[in-house]
Amino acid sequence: MKSLTFPVLAALSLVLAACGPGIDLPKGTSKGYTSARLTHHNPNLPPVADPTQRAIHGMIQNSLRQQFSAKGLAYGAANADLVVAYLVI
């Protein structure tokens, strides 16, 4: 029983640390920006083949487009002021 105490406490401390306020969130507004776009994809990577993944990326990209457009930002220009990236895990 003693041999399980340390691994359990270590795992619990990792879980609790993950719940802490250690993640920096974006602050501020879009003031000063006139346009936005997504980062360019790596041309050496294969395209997303899974239909579910394509649907998820489409939903995220449409939501970003709607949010930026609602704030009056032009969206999708190659020389945009604000470049956005996202990660799906």
KOLMIDREN-47258 format. One record per residue: residue in three letters; x, y, z of N, C-alpha, C in turn; residue number from 1. Coordinates in pm, 1 decimal. Layout:
N
['ALA',[X,Y,Z],[X,Y,Z],[X,Y,Z],NUM]
...
This chain:
89
['MET',[82.0,-119.2,0.0],[0.0,0.0,0.0],[86.4,125.6,0.0],1]
['LYS',[200.6,120.9,73.1],[288.1,237.4,77.9],[345.9,270.0,-58.8],2]
['SER',[370.0,170.0,-140.7],[433.2,194.2,-269.8],[340.1,268.7,-365.7],3]
['LEU',[210.9,267.2,-343.7],[117.8,338.8,-429.1],[97.0,483.2,-385.5],4]
['THR',[136.1,518.6,-265.8],[110.4,651.9,-213.9],[179.2,759.4,-296.9],5]
['PHE',[307.1,743.3,-326.9],[380.1,845.7,-402.8],[323.3,863.9,-543.6],6]
['PRO',[302.5,757.2,-622.6],[247.1,777.4,-757.5],[108.5,843.1,-755.1],7]
['VAL',[26.5,807.6,-658.1],[-107.0,866.4,-649.6],[-96.1,1014.5,-616.0],8]
['LEU',[-10.8,1049.5,-521.5],[7.4,1189.9,-485.4],[68.5,1269.0,-600.6],9]
['ALA',[160.9,1209.5,-672.0],[221.7,1277.5,-785.9],[118.0,1302.7,-894.9],10]
['ALA',[37.3,1204.4,-924.7],[-66.4,1221.5,-1026.9],[-168.7,1325.7,-983.7],11]
['LEU',[-206.6,1323.4,-856.9],[-302.3,1420.6,-805.8],[-246.4,1562.2,-812.9],12]
['SER',[-118.7,1578.8,-781.0],[-59.2,1711.9,-787.2],[-52.2,1762.7,-931.4],13]
['LEU',[-26.2,1673.5,-1027.9],[-25.2,1713.4,-1167.8],[-164.7,1756.8,-1214.5],14]
['VAL',[-265.3,1684.0,-1171.5],[-402.7,1718.8,-1209.3],[-440.1,1854.2,-1149.8],15]
['LEU',[-407.8,1875.8,-1025.0],[-440.3,2003.2,-960.2],[-361.3,2118.6,-1021.3],16]
['ALA',[-237.2,2094.6,-1057.3],[-156.9,2200.1,-1119.4],[-212.1,2236.2,-1257.0],17]
['ALA',[-266.6,2139.4,-1326.7],[-323.1,2166.2,-1458.7],[-447.7,2252.7,-1451.2],18]
['CYS',[-513.4,2252.6,-1337.6],[-635.5,2331.7,-1320.4],[-605.7,2474.4,-1276.3],19]
['GLY',[-481.5,2506.1,-1252.6],[-443.9,2639.1,-1204.6],[-451.4,2744.1,-1313.1],20]
['PRO',[-431.2,2870.2,-1274.0],[-441.6,2981.0,-1369.7],[-313.2,3005.5,-1447.5],21]
['GLY',[-247.1,2901.7,-1492.9],[-119.1,2916.9,-1560.3],[-126.8,2940.8,-1709.9],22]
['ILE',[-245.8,2945.4,-1767.0],[-258.7,2963.1,-1911.6],[-282.4,3110.3,-1941.2],23]
['ASP',[-197.0,3167.2,-2026.9],[-215.7,3305.8,-2067.3],[-325.9,3313.2,-2171.5],24]
['LEU',[-424.6,3395.8,-2147.0],[-534.2,3414.1,-2241.4],[-517.8,3547.1,-2312.6],25]
['PRO',[-568.4,3556.1,-2434.3],[-557.3,3682.9,-2506.6],[-627.3,3794.8,-2431.7],26]
['LYS',[-567.9,3911.6,-2436.0],[-625.5,4028.1,-2370.2],[-632.1,4141.4,-2471.8],27]
['GLY',[-725.7,4230.3,-2452.6],[-734.0,4344.8,-2541.7],[-847.2,4332.2,-2640.6],28]
['THR',[-840.4,4411.3,-2745.2],[-945.1,4415.1,-2846.5],[-882.4,4409.7,-2985.1],29]
['SER',[-966.2,4415.5,-3085.1],[-917.5,4416.5,-3222.5],[-888.7,4559.0,-3269.0],30]
['LYS',[-895.8,4653.7,-3177.4],[-870.8,4793.7,-3213.1],[-729.2,4806.9,-3270.6],31]
['GLY',[-718.0,4874.9,-3380.6],[-587.8,4892.3,-3445.3],[-564.3,4794.2,-3558.5],32]
['TYR',[-641.9,4686.5,-3563.7],[-629.7,4589.7,-3672.2],[-740.6,4615.5,-3773.1],33]
['THR',[-710.8,4598.0,-3900.0],[-813.3,4615.8,-4002.6],[-843.1,4486.2,-4076.4],34]
['SER',[-756.0,4386.0,-4060.7],[-777.6,4260.3,-4131.9],[-717.3,4144.6,-4054.0],35]
['ALA',[-767.1,4024.2,-4082.8],[-719.5,3903.4,-4015.1],[-721.1,3787.4,-4113.5],36]
['ARG',[-639.1,3687.5,-4085.3],[-637.1,3565.3,-4165.8],[-582.1,3452.7,-4079.9],37]
['LEU',[-599.0,3330.5,-4128.4],[-539.1,3215.1,-4063.1],[-394.0,3201.8,-4108.0],38]
['THR',[-315.0,3130.9,-4029.3],[-178.0,3103.5,-4069.8],[-179.7,3020.4,-4197.8],39]
['HIS',[-74.2,3027.4,-4274.4],[-64.4,2947.4,-4395.6],[-31.1,2803.7,-4358.1],40]
['HIS',[-92.3,2711.0,-4426.9],[-66.0,2569.8,-4401.6],[68.6,2530.4,-4461.5],41]
['ASN',[132.1,2434.9,-4398.4],[258.0,2382.1,-4449.0],[229.3,2305.0,-4578.2],42]
['PRO',[284.0,2347.0,-4691.2],[253.5,2278.9,-4817.9],[308.6,2136.3,-4825.2],43]
['ASN',[400.0,2101.3,-4735.7],[457.1,1966.5,-4736.8],[370.9,1865.6,-4662.4],44]
['LEU',[271.0,1913.5,-4587.9],[183.6,1822.1,-4514.6],[69.0,1776.6,-4604.4],45]
['PRO',[26.0,1652.5,-4587.7],[-88.5,1607.2,-4668.1],[-216.6,1675.4,-4620.3],46]
['PRO',[-314.2,1692.4,-4707.9],[-439.9,1753.1,-4666.2],[-514.6,1661.9,-4569.3],47]
['VAL',[-602.4,1719.9,-4491.4],[-682.0,1642.1,-4396.9],[-775.9,1552.3,-4477.1],48]
['ALA',[-767.8,1421.3,-4453.2],[-846.7,1325.3,-4530.7],[-972.7,1280.9,-4456.9],49]
['ASP',[-969.5,1282.4,-4325.4],[-1082.4,1234.7,-4246.9],[-1199.5,1333.4,-4254.9],50]
['PRO',[-1317.9,1287.6,-4293.1],[-1431.9,1378.9,-4307.8],[-1470.7,1448.6,-4177.7],51]
['THR',[-1456.8,1380.3,-4065.6],[-1490.0,1442.1,-3937.4],[-1393.6,1555.7,-3906.7],52]
['GLN',[-1265.0,1532.5,-3931.1],[-1165.8,1637.9,-3908.1],[-1188.9,1756.3,-4001.2],53]
['ARG',[-1220.9,1728.8,-4126.9],[-1250.0,1837.6,-4220.4],[-1369.1,1919.8,-4173.1],54]
['ALA',[-1472.1,1851.1,-4122.5],[-1591.3,1921.0,-4073.2],[-1557.3,2008.3,-3953.1],55]
['ILE',[-1474.9,1957.3,-3862.1],[-1435.8,2033.6,-3743.1],[-1356.1,2156.6,-3783.3],56]
['HIS',[-1258.8,2139.8,-3871.8],[-1180.4,2254.7,-3917.8],[-1269.9,2357.0,-3987.1],57]
['GLY',[-1364.9,2309.1,-4066.0],[-1458.1,2399.2,-4132.3],[-1540.8,2479.6,-4032.9],58]
['MET',[-1588.1,2413.8,-3926.6],[-1666.7,2484.8,-3824.4],[-1583.2,2591.0,-3754.7],59]
['ILE',[-1460.1,2555.3,-3720.5],[-1372.0,2650.6,-3652.3],[-1342.6,2769.4,-3743.1],60]
['GLN',[-1307.6,2741.7,-3867.4],[-1272.5,2849.4,-3960.4],[-1392.7,2938.1,-3992.5],61]
['ASN',[-1510.6,2880.6,-4005.4],[-1630.9,2960.9,-4028.1],[-1662.2,3048.6,-3907.6],62]
['SER',[-1644.6,2993.2,-3788.5],[-1669.0,3071.9,-3667.2],[-1571.5,3188.3,-3657.5],63]
['LEU',[-1444.1,3162.9,-3687.0],[-1345.3,3270.9,-3685.3],[-1381.3,3378.7,-3787.1],64]
['ARG',[-1418.5,3336.5,-3907.7],[-1457.2,3430.9,-4012.5],[-1575.2,3516.7,-3966.5],65]
['GLN',[-1676.1,3452.9,-3907.6],[-1794.3,3526.2,-3860.3],[-1758.4,3624.7,-3750.0],66]
['GLN',[-1674.5,3581.9,-3656.0],[-1637.5,3669.7,-3544.8],[-1557.8,3790.2,-3592.4],67]
['PHE',[-1462.4,3768.4,-3680.8],[-1383.0,3880.8,-3731.2],[-1468.7,3974.2,-3816.9],68]
['SER',[-1554.1,3917.0,-3898.9],[-1641.3,3999.9,-3982.2],[-1737.1,4081.7,-3896.5],69]
['ALA',[-1787.7,4022.9,-3788.6],[-1878.7,4093.9,-3698.6],[-1810.0,4212.3,-3631.0],70]
['LYS',[-1679.3,4204.0,-3616.0],[-1602.1,4313.5,-3555.0],[-1552.0,4412.5,-3659.3],71]
['GLY',[-1591.6,4392.8,-3785.3],[-1555.4,4485.8,-3891.0],[-1419.0,4462.5,-3952.0],72]
['LEU',[-1360.6,4346.5,-3929.3],[-1229.6,4316.4,-3986.0],[-1245.8,4243.1,-4119.1],73]
['ALA',[-1168.5,4283.0,-4217.6],[-1163.7,4207.8,-4342.6],[-1097.6,4074.3,-4312.0],74]
['TYR',[-1144.6,3968.1,-4373.8],[-1094.2,3835.7,-4338.3],[-1040.7,3763.4,-4460.2],75]
['GLY',[-922.7,3706.0,-4446.8],[-868.2,3617.4,-4548.0],[-763.7,3676.6,-4640.8],76]
['ALA',[-734.7,3805.1,-4631.7],[-634.7,3865.4,-4720.2],[-494.7,3813.1,-4686.1],77]
['ALA',[-412.4,3795.3,-4786.4],[-277.2,3740.9,-4765.7],[-190.1,3832.3,-4680.0],78]
['ASN',[-212.7,3963.0,-4685.9],[-129.5,4057.0,-4610.7],[-204.8,4113.5,-4489.9],79]
['ALA',[-278.6,4029.7,-4419.5],[-360.3,4072.5,-4305.6],[-274.0,4122.9,-4190.2],80]
['ASP',[-331.2,4214.3,-4110.4],[-262.0,4269.9,-3993.4],[-249.7,4166.4,-3881.2],81]
['LEU',[-353.3,4086.7,-3864.0],[-361.3,3990.8,-3753.4],[-361.8,3850.1,-3810.8],82]
['VAL',[-265.7,3767.3,-3768.0],[-255.7,3628.5,-3816.1],[-295.5,3536.8,-3701.7],83]
['VAL',[-390.5,3446.9,-3728.4],[-448.1,3360.5,-3626.4],[-411.6,3215.3,-3653.9],84]
['ALA',[-379.5,3143.3,-3548.3],[-355.6,2998.7,-3557.4],[-442.4,2931.3,-3452.2],85]
['TYR',[-479.9,2807.3,-3478.2],[-553.5,2729.5,-3378.6],[-502.0,2587.1,-3382.5],86]
['LEU',[-530.6,2514.3,-3276.1],[-482.6,2376.9,-3264.8],[-598.5,2288.3,-3222.6],87]
['VAL',[-619.6,2180.6,-3294.3],[-720.7,2083.2,-3260.3],[-648.1,1958.7,-3212.0],88]
['ILE',[-680.9,1917.9,-3091.5],[-617.3,1797.9,-3034.8],[-721.4,1689.3,-3020.7],89]
